[in-house]
């Protein structure tokens, strides 16, 4: 058991930070948008090997890249491209990658306008779809990812099919979403702490009120648990760990969104204030990979199936 | 970063479980656990159990070798605590002895005090109670009013303590008493519970028997030689002593075990397989306990690495409490009859956890500490 990053992991994060510092600035022209995808940074991360970490180093390193990039107000797609796709396919595919629920093909999908490949969850199997930008109609959304829908339903029968890969897709999708929520939540909380220390009401900082402090700490506890659950799930490759990470992440969305918005008052609902870039990414992830109730059900089914012996698993895992 | 147990840690857990299997009576779950670990029955049992645990080297393995320990690693000490709590804490009150009373005496006690007490603790035969809380001094411990006034080579103690678990059956009291005019002029006295002038009254409550006692001190004479540390040094010593207990009870471990029991009960009643609502809730609560587990293990890892103390232990308590509250709600919603004779073990879990946000420093204090010392938010 070791909760600290290894020297190599520290070096990876440090090298990533040095790139992000130089290339992750939010352009003034994009400041008032609902989301801001940085294609240049996406390319730099791909070229410098950060999106190959899952295959070349391991999934926990890919999860660290996802967490660190999720802290940015600008968007780069590292979760599906750098973590989910390599773990499901075991090979490089053209990114960015979008993850799609096959039961809702006609809906708008997260990251579809920027994607070059989509992995479609068909239940048992996975379809790998090449995406042509001309086939996607962008859709405006308050959610802080680019959204788009297919202009014409893609022919899944002609797509490359990964038989039996559905479960692995959902497992790594869950790890990835927990990692994204962890990074975005930690960044949103740090942003909020800075704000409530400076912003004064009734002659004192907002952050000096106990009603604010206590709720901020509860948000912080949630983000910290999320961070370690996501990394544990990446480390272990255990489906229950993945389910627990995603369930935990999604259970806290309601608190994070309400409380962090509250603490910024009216400023928090303006798009010039940045808060929405993190919070509305978290909101978008709330329903993915099954959503909190379905994932809860899957945890129960795995932990407490018919055979009583299997029910001992989690308590014994210690 | 890695999240697995080393093979020797797995073996150690198995060794602890095997000891529990050997040493607990066949009717442990039916007869003893429902009485709760502070009951007279369990306290009495702890004298027998801990003596046997000591013989197996599992009572004070983390202590120095010269005092009967094996200087075992912090993770093993923590694994031992998890398994004991999961078994219903058959060490009864003696978990306090081995976790912080003994180590405090080893660090701050005189040679005479060590000679008098350490062997008794390490052999598992002595019961202590903790004379800290008072009617007007719980989390705000420095507000305590019990006084110890110097009279030659004795102190004369007057006052009262409350919520004093095990006081009815304890041999000794680890007492905090005021010895000077300022808020932190507090000293530690070790007092035999059969000293004239001490009386104990138990009172009923929501939690199980044995925890709710009031202890009255009327002109109790205590030798100055029974003071631990210097006069007025209690605050420093107790802060150190309780750092052994920073993360508190492993509530995720006992909580997951209770959840397991609840699932078994629901299955037996045919209310599990056809009800996705109850299954989804149970799965979500398991995830909450896993989140709490992560923050607790983080603190143990920091202790193992001898990193400076911070507020992560307070944060872990916050996370654990949230999961416990969900578990109590789950029981009340789906198995309400466990509080009316339906399942004694689940009733015990529920009742022990009624004050989960109060014992060992209220949740609000944990939140204050993290907010101000951890997140750097300004004081109000």
Interface residues (C-beta under 8 A of the other chain):
Chain A: X1 X2 X3 X4 X5 X6 X9 X60 X193 X196 X197 X204 X205 X207 X208 X209 X210 X212 X213 X214 X216 X217 X218 X220 X221 X222 X224 X225 X226 X228 X229 X231 X232 X235 X236 X241 X243 X244 X245 X247 X248 X251 X292 X293 X294 X295 X296 X297 X298 X299 X300 X301 X303 X304 X308 X311 X312 X314 X315 X318
Chain B: X1 X2 X3 X4 X5 X6 X9 X13 X75 X79 X82 X86 X253 X256 X257 X260 X263 X264 X267 X272 X276 X279 X280 X281 X282 X283 X284 X286 X287 X288 X290 X291 X292 X294 X295 X297 X298 X300 X301 X302 X305 X315 X318 X319 X322 X364 X367 X368 X370 X371 X372 X374 X375 X376 X377 X378 X379 X380
